[in-house]
Each structure stands twice: as C-alpha cells, then as structure tokens.
Amino acid sequence: MNKKSFFNGVKESDMKILSELRKDSRQTLAEISRRTNISISTIYDRIKFHEKELIKKHTSIVNFELLGYSLRANILISTRNKQGLKEYLKEHPNINSAFEINGGYDFLVDCVFANMSECRDFLDSFDKFDVEKKQVHYIIDDFKVETFMTN
C-alpha cells in the first residue's frame, strides 16, 4: 500500500486498524497499537470517526449448529411483489443476511434453520408475495467466513 488516502477520509493507517478489527474486534486498543505501530489515542479516534458509516457494527460470528440450527441455505428469489417481499425478509427471524441482486433474481438471502421442516415452511411463506422463481442452495461446509481485509 502506498501512503495515500483511499476514499472519504480513509487513510492507510485506517486500513491497518480495520484489518485488525476484522481479524478480532475484541482485541484491545493496546494490542492493535502493538500490531500496527499506531498510537492508542489515534486508533481510538479513528474508530470513533468511522463508526456508523464505514464500521457498520461490531459483531460476532456464531457457530449456529452448536445452538441447534443445523440447516443453512442461500436462497435466490424472483418476485413480482419486490417491496412486499423485501419488507417481509427484513423482519424474518431466520434470515442472517439479505441482499438485493441482479442476474434474473431480485434477492439473495442467507438463512439459518433448525431443520428442513422450518426451511420448507419459510419457502412456502413466499406464496403470498407472487414469487416467480426461487432457487435453494444448502450450505454443506463453511470453509472461509468473513476473512476479506484481514491481512
């Protein structure tokens, strides 16, 4: 990386801080400082500056299977009632992430279910939204999760 600003006030030092947060957001400012050679006060200020816009939220990646949610699926959906389905998807408790997409579908949703019956009920609930087509992809193995910008 060269010593220039990236976009909207993001500096090379910010990228180092963000990379450390992406690796482990629970590490202390002192640990981040040791790894990046940036002062603790600067790290604190830069994190506060970027919270809510660049840093959307601090979160944990959970092993859902250990909590009894053994079925994970990514579902592509195309509908004639885009706004209605979008509102429904925003509020549905089994949706981990939802995206508006292109390429012949309107939405891609990442869902977590306790079992196949819950998944089937969820898929059946689309009937009221004039769904034209849907495609379900069951997740077999997570072999890389949330690692972008960790190096």
N, C-alpha and C positions, 0 to 999 in steps of 0.2 A: 504494500500500500504506500502511495506517496503522501506527502504532508499537505493535502488539500482538503477543503470541505467537500462533503458529499452532496447533501441536499438539505434544505430547510434547517440550517444550523447544526447539522450532524458532522462532527469532526472525526478525524482518525482516532483520537482518544475515546470518543463516544463509542466508536465501533468496538474498541477493545473492551470497554465496560459492558456493552451489550452482549458481546461474545461470552464474557464471564457469567453474566446473568443467565444467558441461555444454557450454559453448562450446569449452573447450580444457583438458583436465585436466593437460596437460603445462606449462602456464604456471607461472611461479614464484610463490611467495607474494608477492614484491615486486610483480610485475605485477598480481596480484589486488588487492593493497593499493592500488595506484595507481588502479585502476578502481573500487574500492568505497569508498575512504576509510576503510577498516578497518585497524587496525594488524596487522602481520605476526604478532605473537605471538597476537593474538586469532584470526586466521584459522587459524593452526596448531592452536590449542587447540580451535576449533570443528570443524575437520575431524577431528581425533583423536577428539573426543567423539562424532561422528556415524558414524564408520567402523564397518562390520559390521552396522549396523542401518539407518540412513537411507541411508548411502552403501554400497551392496551391494558394489561393486568398482570399481576404476579399470580402464578397458579402452580398446581402440582399435577404430575402425570401419574394417574392411578392405575393399578392393576385391577381392572373391573372383574376379571374372572375370580379373583380371590374374594370378591364381595358377592359372588353368586350370579354375576352377569356373564354367562359363558358364551353368548352368541353376539357377534359383532358383524354388522353388514354396512356396506356402502350401497346406496340406492340412488339410481338415476330416475328422474321423474319428468314427464312432459304433461302439461295440463292446459286446458282452455280457461281455467279459473286461476290464473297465476297469483293475483293478490290474495285471494281467499286461502289458497294453499300455503302461500308464504307466511301468512299470519298464523295459520294452524301449526306449521312446522316450527315457528319461533317459540311457541308455547309448549310444544310436546315434550314431556319429561324424558323420553328415551333417545332424544337427539343430542348427540355430543357436539357435532358441528354441522352447519348447513351453509351451502354456497349456491348462489345464483350463477348459472353457467350458460355456455352456448354449445353448439355442435349437435343440435337435434333434441336436446333436453333443456329443461328450464332450471332444474335443481339437482344438486348432488348432496345427499345427506349421509352423515356418518352416524349410525345408530348402535345402541347397546341394549341387549335384551337378556332376560333371564333364561329364556327358552324359545323354541321355534313357535310355540303357540302365541306368545306375546308378539313375535315378529309378524306372524300371519294376521293377527288382529290389527296391527298397525297398517299393514298393506291393505287390508280390507277397508280401513277407515278412509282411504283415498276416494272411494266411490262417490262421495258427496262433492268432490271437487272436480269432476269431469276430467279425470286423468286419461290422457290419450295412450300413453305407454309408460311402462316402468321396467327397470332392469335391476336385478338384485345381485350383488356380489358379496358373498360371505367371506369374511376375513379368516384366513386359516392360521396365519402367524404374523406377529409384529416383529420384524427383524431390524427395523430402523424407524425410530419415532422421535420427532421434534429435535433433529440434530442440525438443521440448517443454521449457519452462523455460529457454530460452537467452536470453531477453530480460527 
